């Protein structure tokens, strides 16, 4: 019976002084600890086997034994520390702790049991959803792959079109220089050829531009004076008839007067300006014609000079051909590098595309076969119980409002059973009567607690003045110790007021 006494948290040295009936009561309390211990072992074994994919039996058994020991030791601690005579709030806290632990353990076991019961429905629900997701994902993967291939082909064709021209356009500097000189000679003989202008030619061109600008200004002034002449003639005629005109809008009698004479004088001055501007325009036009002839001679000189300098530019043409060949080689190398980069980018894009879609497709395929993690199973259980399926028929839609009750019933049954069995030890301790063993243990604990409280009261007395002065000095001499011992009075035993405490107490 000693193991049962140990499970009940009782010491044999104290229990041996009690009657056989009391020892039997303690043994019965200890045996109740085995009930939640066995249930904890079996529950943890079931949890480990159901929540992990193919776990080793050794690890499951060791985990279950460890959890069973935790529950056993917890119940043993509660039975050993529960006192019928202690304050109600202490007993309430112990009971609440055991209720909470029993609730947590019961939920931890009942929930996997419900998952195991509804696993076929969960897999069917996820299979339907994953089939739709997998079809959409495969279609997206195929479209993205085709789009990448089309983009790659377009870029590669654009680069391949430039490649033959750069590969075949090899330039020989000597041949290029000879051909360039021959082309320049042919171009010089063309009628519309304009050689590069020399300094003298540019000076003549500047003079021509200035002469054209001056001639245009003179012609503009001439047109202005001619217009003024027409207006003055018209105004003089109207003034002679006594009618209003542009310059004198007031009406008067017809005939020659001061205003008519003024208009005629202004008209004569305008006619003189017109004659002067006409002569100036004629002179400027003749000068422009002379400049054109000078420009023609300068152009001829430039043409002859350019023709003479064509042969002297052979070295420049050779250098130009070498530069063209260098540029061609650089462009060819750059184009080859662009093609290699495009190939590398395409390979990287394919790898990225495969890493983005293929693992997800493989994951959904595995999930369609029933390989689900605990979170997905939990979400699937919620969907099965509280959400109607996308492929539900008429019967399932009609029975959907009752499904939550059918889903919660197994959980409530398993939870209630485990919860009740886990509370057997503490409930047996609560509902059993206090026995002699409880009285003996309570007496010793009560006396020790009262002595400790009295010691604290006497021990803190000498330090009150020091603390009042703001100092904290925890040293005292022999006189203080003698004072404390002299003021200490014997404590009464429980149930015997005024009786001195025993030496053992």
Secondary structure by P-SEA (a helix, b strand, c coil): caaaaaaacccaaaaaaccaaaaaaaaaaaaaaaaaaaaaaaaaaaaaaaacccccaaaaaaaaaaaaaaaaaaaaaaaaaccccccaaaaaaaaaaaaaaaaaaaaaaaaaaaaaaaaaaaaaaaaaaaaaaaaaaaaaaaaaaaaaaaaaaaaaaaaaaaccccccccccaaaaaaaaaaaaaaaaacccccccccaaaaaaaaaaaaaaaaaaaaaaaaaaaaaaaaaaaaaaaaaaaccccccccccccccccaaaaaaaaaaaaaaaaaaaaaaaaaaaaaaaaaaaaaaaaaaaaaaaaaaaacccaaaaaaaaaaaaaaaaaaaaaaaaaaaaaaaaaaaaaaaaaaaacaaaaaaaaaaaaccccaaaaaaaaaaacccccccccaaaaaaccaaaaaaaaaaaaaaaaaaaaaaaaaaaaaaccccaaaaaaaaaaaaaaaaaaaaaaaaaccaaaaaaaccccccccaaaaaaaaaabbbbbccccccccccccc
